[in-house]
Amino acid sequence: MSQMFALSILVFFLFIGDVVAIRTKAWVPSIFISAVLFLIGYWTFFPENIVELAGVPPAVAVMLIYLLITNMGTLLSVQELINQWKTILIALAGILGIITALFAIGTFLFGSETIIVAIPPLVGGLVSALIMSEGAAAAGLPSLAVFAIVIYVMQGFAGYPLTSVMLKKEGNRLLQKFRNGEIDEKQVEGGNIDSDVNELKMFKWMPEKYNTEFFKFFRLAFVGFLAYQVSVWLAPIVTISPFVLCLLFGVIATSVGFLEKHPLKKANGFGFAILGLMLFILDGLKEATPDMMVELIWPLVGCILIGVAGMYVFSLIMSKVLKVSKEMAFAVSLTALYGFPADYIITNEVINSLTQDEKEREVLTSHMLPPMLVAGFITVTIVSVILAGIFVGFL
């Protein structure tokens, strides 16, 4: 299979996902449809290395992750992160709900070892799945080593549509309040995540014509490099993912005027970066063979259903305590099942499906996108890796 033919097939599958999302007004998220198509492809005619063959090897994907996460940091101000304390508590409550439900119920159905392996990938991403998979293999549990990867690959199938439903309900509620004048105009303008409030204070002296696409890419890459280097320096003392630092450094770089808001979009690279990262993430489906799925279907479905139920109950309780809508609280908790970039993509799909009015889009974006982004990093990037480090010792 030639490179461009492989790329054409993969991008066409992503496009079909977009079409379905548009036709269903985001009730069926594009990433869900694309994941199903990729799974079918790997079970039929895809070569195993089709994503790398298409031009997205792991090294390129990692580069795009650095750029995208740093770019995400530019969308959040320091004040915004402080304002999201409720989001953090809700996200942690959702994870606690998964752990409690699976240990209370799942242990009796599937055994303690299965539950120990399942929890970190279920509340996290690739890193936690790999930690548990390697730990299970080292403990002489080959089927559970596969299970850790499969549950990571398949958990989004529950998370994508549920998140879309919750966000659509929340979005309709917000639009109703805005149209009735219950949301203050100043509040909307202050919370607009895409507004370009912060100018490039560090480059006031430079004529605008020199702020080229390459200069934007350079500054974005340099901030990503600083995040990586700091994580290396801290490694002997404490292990912090460079991706977590990318988010933090993106926030800081924007607040001091080194980066503008959304530089990747302004450099005309955001769409391509999302394309590359989506292909890399969906490439994980190559591990889920039909035989594996048949063998693991019962514990897989059971763990996901029990975990999501526990997540819903705990997020509902926390929403009552913090006086947050139950729909938004559940959506925030569900980010544990997929993280970035799915949280960004699904939220924007829902916003685009609900309204084409620019001011209304700003309202929805300012209320829904920041908590979804913050929650995705709290659950997938930070908490899940910590849990994996703890749980792998129990095998």
C-alpha positions as CSV (number, residue, x, y, z in Angstrom):
1,M,0.0,0.0,0.0
2,S,1.5,3.4,-1.0
3,Q,1.8,6.2,1.4
4,M,-0.7,8.5,-0.2
5,F,-3.3,5.7,-0.7
6,A,-3.0,4.9,3.0
7,L,-3.3,8.5,4.0
8,S,-6.3,9.0,1.7
9,I,-8.2,6.0,3.3
10,L,-7.5,7.2,6.9
11,V,-8.5,10.8,6.2
12,F,-11.6,9.6,4.4
13,F,-12.6,7.6,7.5
14,L,-12.2,10.7,9.6
15,F,-14.3,12.6,7.1
16,I,-17.1,10.1,7.3
17,G,-17.1,10.6,11.0
18,D,-17.5,14.4,10.4
19,V,-20.4,13.8,8.0
20,V,-22.2,11.6,10.5
21,A,-21.6,14.1,13.3
22,I,-23.0,17.0,11.2
23,R,-26.0,15.0,10.0
24,T,-26.9,13.9,13.5
25,K,-26.1,17.3,15.0
26,A,-23.3,15.8,17.1
27,W,-25.6,13.2,18.8
28,V,-23.2,10.7,17.3
29,P,-19.6,12.1,17.7
30,S,-17.3,12.0,14.7
31,I,-14.6,10.3,16.8
32,F,-16.9,7.4,17.6
33,I,-17.7,6.7,14.0
34,S,-14.1,7.0,13.0
35,A,-13.1,4.6,15.7
36,V,-15.6,2.0,14.5
37,L,-14.3,2.4,10.9
38,F,-10.7,2.0,12.0
39,L,-11.6,-1.1,14.0
40,I,-13.3,-2.6,10.9
41,G,-10.3,-1.6,8.8
42,Y,-7.8,-3.4,11.1
43,W,-10.0,-6.5,11.1
44,T,-10.1,-6.6,7.3
45,F,-7.6,-4.9,4.9
46,F,-5.5,-2.4,6.9
47,P,-1.8,-3.2,7.2
48,E,-0.9,-3.1,10.9
49,N,1.4,-0.1,10.3
50,I,-1.0,1.9,8.1
51,V,-0.8,5.0,10.3
52,E,3.0,5.0,10.2
53,L,2.9,4.2,6.5
54,A,0.7,7.2,5.9
55,G,3.3,9.5,7.4
56,V,2.5,9.7,11.1
57,P,5.2,7.6,13.0
58,P,5.3,7.9,16.8
59,A,8.0,10.6,16.7
60,V,5.8,12.9,14.6
61,A,2.8,12.2,16.9
62,V,4.8,13.1,20.0
63,M,5.9,16.4,18.3
64,L,2.2,17.2,17.6
65,I,1.2,16.4,21.1
66,Y,3.8,18.9,22.5
67,L,2.6,21.6,20.1
68,L,-1.1,20.9,20.7
69,I,-0.9,20.7,24.5
70,T,1.2,23.9,24.7
71,N,-1.4,25.5,22.4
72,M,-4.1,24.4,24.8
73,G,-2.4,26.2,27.6
74,T,-2.7,29.4,25.7
75,L,-6.5,29.0,25.8
76,L,-6.6,29.1,29.6
77,S,-5.5,32.0,31.7
78,V,-4.1,31.6,35.2
79,Q,-7.3,33.0,36.6
80,E,-9.2,30.5,34.5
81,L,-7.3,27.6,36.1
82,I,-8.0,29.0,39.5
83,N,-11.7,29.4,38.5
84,Q,-11.9,25.7,37.6
85,W,-11.5,24.4,41.2
86,K,-15.0,23.0,41.0
87,T,-14.1,21.1,37.8
88,I,-11.1,19.5,39.5
89,L,-13.2,18.3,42.5
90,I,-15.8,16.9,40.2
91,A,-13.2,15.1,38.0
92,L,-11.7,13.6,41.1
93,A,-15.1,12.6,42.4
94,G,-15.8,10.8,39.1
95,I,-12.6,8.8,39.4
96,L,-13.4,8.0,43.0
97,G,-16.8,6.7,41.8
98,I,-15.1,4.4,39.3
99,I,-12.7,3.0,41.9
100,T,-15.4,2.5,44.5
101,A,-17.9,0.9,42.1
102,L,-15.4,-1.5,40.6
103,F,-14.0,-2.6,43.9
104,A,-17.4,-3.0,45.5
105,I,-19.1,-4.8,42.6
106,G,-16.5,-5.7,39.9
107,T,-14.3,-7.7,42.3
108,F,-17.0,-10.2,42.9
109,L,-17.7,-10.6,39.2
110,F,-14.3,-10.6,37.6
111,G,-11.7,-11.0,40.4
112,S,-9.5,-8.5,42.1
113,E,-6.6,-8.8,39.6
114,T,-8.8,-7.9,36.7
115,I,-10.2,-4.9,38.6
116,I,-6.7,-3.7,39.6
117,V,-5.6,-3.9,35.9
118,A,-8.8,-2.2,34.6
119,I,-9.0,0.9,36.8
120,P,-5.9,2.9,35.7
121,P,-6.5,2.5,31.9
122,L,-10.2,3.2,32.5
123,V,-9.6,6.6,34.1
124,G,-6.6,7.4,31.9
125,G,-4.7,7.2,28.7
126,L,-2.0,5.3,26.9
127,V,0.7,5.7,29.6
128,S,-1.3,4.2,32.4
129,A,-2.5,1.4,30.0
130,L,1.1,0.5,29.1
131,I,2.2,0.6,32.8
132,M,-0.6,-1.9,33.7
133,S,-0.1,-4.0,30.6
134,E,3.7,-4.4,31.4
135,G,3.0,-5.0,35.0
136,A,0.4,-7.8,34.3
137,A,2.8,-9.4,31.8
138,A,5.6,-9.3,34.4
139,A,3.3,-10.9,36.9
140,G,2.5,-13.8,34.6
141,L,-0.9,-12.6,33.6
142,P,-0.8,-12.4,29.7
143,S,-4.5,-12.1,29.2
144,L,-4.7,-9.2,31.6
145,A,-1.8,-7.6,29.8
146,V,-3.9,-7.6,26.7
147,F,-7.0,-6.5,28.7
148,A,-5.2,-3.3,29.9
149,I,-4.7,-2.2,26.2
150,V,-8.2,-3.3,25.1
151,I,-10.0,-1.4,27.8
152,Y,-8.0,1.7,27.0
153,V,-8.9,1.4,23.3
154,M,-12.6,0.6,23.9
155,Q,-13.5,2.9,26.8
156,G,-14.1,5.9,24.5
157,F,-17.0,4.0,22.8
158,A,-19.0,4.6,26.0
159,G,-17.5,8.0,26.7
160,Y,-18.0,9.7,23.3
161,P,-21.8,9.4,22.8
162,L,-22.5,10.0,26.5
163,T,-20.4,13.1,26.6
164,S,-22.1,14.4,23.4
165,V,-25.6,13.9,25.0
166,M,-24.6,15.6,28.3
167,L,-23.0,18.6,26.5
168,K,-26.0,19.0,24.2
169,K,-28.3,19.2,27.2
170,E,-26.0,21.6,29.0
171,G,-25.6,23.7,25.8
172,N,-29.4,24.0,25.3
173,R,-29.8,25.0,28.9
174,L,-27.1,27.7,28.6
175,L,-28.6,29.0,25.3
176,Q,-32.0,29.3,26.9
177,K,-30.6,31.3,29.8
178,F,-28.6,33.6,27.5
179,R,-31.6,34.2,25.2
180,N,-33.7,35.0,28.3
181,G,-31.1,37.5,29.5
182,E,-30.1,35.4,32.5
183,I,-26.4,35.3,31.6
184,D,-24.6,38.7,31.9
185,E,-23.0,40.0,28.7
186,K,-19.8,41.1,30.6
187,Q,-19.5,37.6,32.0
188,V,-19.6,36.2,28.4
189,E,-17.0,38.6,27.1
190,G,-14.7,37.9,30.1
191,G,-14.9,34.2,29.7
192,N,-14.4,33.9,26.0
193,I,-11.6,31.4,25.6
194,D,-10.8,32.3,22.0
195,S,-10.6,36.1,22.5
196,D,-7.2,37.6,21.9
197,V,-7.1,39.7,25.1
198,N,-3.4,39.1,25.8
199,E,-1.2,40.8,23.3
200,L,2.4,39.8,22.6
201,K,3.8,42.1,25.3
202,M,7.3,40.7,24.9
203,F,7.4,41.6,21.2
204,K,5.8,45.1,21.2
205,W,9.0,46.3,19.6
206,M,8.7,44.0,16.6
207,P,6.7,45.0,13.5
208,E,3.7,42.7,13.0
209,K,4.9,41.6,9.5
210,Y,7.7,39.6,11.2
211,N,5.2,37.6,13.3
212,T,5.1,34.9,10.6
213,E,3.8,31.4,10.8
214,F,7.3,30.1,11.4
215,F,7.9,32.6,14.2
216,K,4.6,31.4,15.8
217,F,5.7,27.7,15.4
218,F,9.2,28.6,16.8
219,R,7.8,30.2,20.0
220,L,5.3,27.3,20.5
221,A,8.0,24.7,20.0
222,F,10.4,26.5,22.3
223,V,7.8,26.6,25.1
224,G,7.3,22.9,24.6
225,F,11.1,22.3,24.8
226,L,11.2,24.3,28.1
227,A,8.5,22.1,29.5
228,Y,10.4,18.9,28.5
229,Q,13.7,20.2,29.9
230,V,12.1,21.1,33.2
231,S,10.6,17.6,33.5
232,V,14.1,16.2,32.9
233,W,15.6,18.4,35.5
234,L,12.9,17.5,38.0
235,A,13.1,13.7,37.3
236,P,15.6,12.9,40.1
237,I,13.3,14.6,42.6
238,V,9.8,14.1,41.3
239,T,8.4,12.6,38.1
240,I,6.2,15.1,36.3
241,S,4.9,14.4,32.8
242,P,6.3,17.0,30.3
243,F,2.8,17.2,28.8
244,V,1.4,18.4,32.1
245,L,4.2,21.1,32.1
246,C,3.3,22.0,28.5
247,L,-0.2,23.0,29.6
248,L,1.2,25.0,32.5
249,F,3.9,26.6,30.5
250,G,1.4,27.5,27.8
251,V,-0.6,29.4,30.3
252,I,2.4,31.2,31.7
253,A,3.8,32.0,28.3
254,T,0.5,33.6,27.2
255,S,0.2,35.6,30.5
256,V,3.7,37.1,30.1
257,G,3.1,37.9,26.4
258,F,5.5,35.4,24.8
259,L,2.6,33.5,23.1
260,E,-0.6,34.8,21.7
261,K,-3.9,32.9,22.2
262,H,-4.3,29.9,19.9
263,P,-1.0,30.3,18.0
264,L,-1.3,27.0,16.3
265,K,-4.5,28.1,14.7
266,K,-3.1,31.4,13.7
267,A,-0.1,29.7,12.1
268,N,-2.5,27.6,10.1
269,G,-1.3,24.4,11.7
270,F,-4.1,23.4,14.1
271,G,-6.1,21.3,11.7
272,F,-3.1,19.3,10.5
273,A,-1.9,18.8,14.1
274,I,-5.3,17.4,15.1
275,L,-5.3,15.2,12.0
276,G,-2.0,13.6,12.9
277,L,-2.9,13.1,16.6
278,M,-6.2,11.6,15.7
279,L,-4.6,9.1,13.4
280,F,-2.0,8.2,16.1
281,I,-4.7,7.6,18.8
282,L,-6.9,5.5,16.5
283,D,-3.9,3.5,15.6
284,G,-4.2,1.9,19.1
285,L,-7.2,-0.1,17.7
286,K,-4.8,-2.4,15.8
287,E,-4.2,-4.2,19.1
288,A,-7.9,-5.1,19.4
289,T,-8.2,-8.3,17.4
290,P,-11.6,-10.2,17.0
291,D,-10.3,-13.1,19.1
292,M,-9.2,-10.8,21.9
293,M,-12.5,-9.0,21.9
294,V,-14.5,-12.2,22.1
295,E,-12.4,-13.4,25.0
296,L,-12.5,-10.1,26.9
297,I,-15.9,-8.9,26.0
298,W,-17.6,-9.8,29.3
299,P,-15.1,-8.2,31.7
300,L,-14.6,-5.3,29.2
301,V,-18.3,-4.4,29.0
302,G,-18.9,-5.1,32.7
303,C,-16.0,-3.0,33.9
304,I,-17.0,0.0,31.7
305,L,-20.6,-0.2,32.7
306,I,-20.0,-0.5,36.4
307,G,-17.3,2.2,36.3
308,V,-19.4,4.7,34.3
309,A,-22.3,4.1,36.7
310,G,-20.1,4.7,39.7
311,M,-18.8,7.9,38.0
312,Y,-22.3,9.1,37.4
313,V,-23.4,8.6,41.0
314,F,-20.4,10.4,42.5
315,S,-20.4,13.2,39.9
316,L,-24.2,13.7,40.7
317,I,-23.5,14.0,44.4
318,M,-20.6,16.4,43.8
319,S,-22.8,18.5,41.5
320,K,-25.4,18.9,44.2
321,V,-22.7,19.9,46.8
322,L,-21.0,22.4,44.4
323,K,-24.3,23.6,42.8
324,V,-23.2,22.7,39.3
325,S,-25.6,21.2,36.7
326,K,-25.6,17.4,36.8
327,E,-25.1,17.3,33.0
328,M,-21.9,19.4,33.0
329,A,-20.6,17.5,36.1
330,F,-21.1,14.1,34.3
331,A,-19.6,15.4,31.1
332,V,-16.5,16.7,33.0
333,S,-16.2,13.3,34.7
334,L,-16.5,11.4,31.4
335,T,-13.3,13.1,30.1
336,A,-11.5,10.4,32.1
337,L,-12.6,7.9,29.4
338,Y,-10.7,9.7,26.5
339,G,-8.9,13.0,27.4
340,F,-7.4,15.2,24.8
341,P,-8.0,15.8,21.9
342,A,-11.5,14.1,22.1
343,D,-12.6,16.5,24.8
344,Y,-11.8,19.4,22.6
345,I,-13.3,17.9,19.4
346,I,-16.6,16.7,21.0
347,T,-17.2,20.0,22.8
348,N,-16.6,22.0,19.6
349,E,-18.8,19.6,17.6
350,V,-21.7,20.1,20.1
351,I,-21.3,23.9,20.1
352,N,-21.3,24.0,16.2
353,S,-24.4,21.8,16.1
354,L,-26.4,24.0,18.6
355,T,-25.9,27.5,17.0
356,Q,-24.3,29.4,14.3
357,D,-24.6,32.7,16.0
358,E,-21.1,34.0,17.0
359,K,-22.1,35.5,20.3
360,E,-24.0,32.4,21.3
361,R,-21.0,30.3,20.3
362,E,-18.9,32.4,22.6
363,V,-21.3,31.8,25.4
364,L,-21.1,28.1,25.0
365,T,-17.4,28.0,24.5
366,S,-16.6,30.1,27.5
367,H,-18.8,27.9,29.8
368,M,-18.1,24.5,28.4
369,L,-14.6,24.3,26.9
370,P,-12.4,25.3,29.9
371,P,-13.8,22.8,32.3
372,M,-13.6,20.0,29.7
373,L,-10.0,20.8,28.9
374,V,-8.9,21.1,32.5
375,A,-10.8,17.9,33.5
376,G,-9.2,15.9,30.7
377,F,-5.7,16.8,32.0
378,I,-6.6,16.2,35.7
379,T,-8.0,12.7,34.9
380,V,-6.0,11.3,32.0
381,T,-2.6,13.0,32.2
382,I,-2.1,13.3,36.0
383,V,-4.4,11.1,38.2
384,S,-4.4,8.0,36.0
385,V,-0.6,7.8,35.9
386,I,-0.4,8.1,39.6
387,L,-3.0,5.4,40.0
388,A,-1.1,3.1,37.6
389,G,2.1,3.6,39.6
390,I,0.2,2.5,42.8
391,F,-1.9,-0.3,41.4
392,V,0.8,-2.0,39.5
393,G,2.4,-2.8,42.8
394,F,-0.6,-4.9,43.8
395,L,-0.2,-7.4,41.0
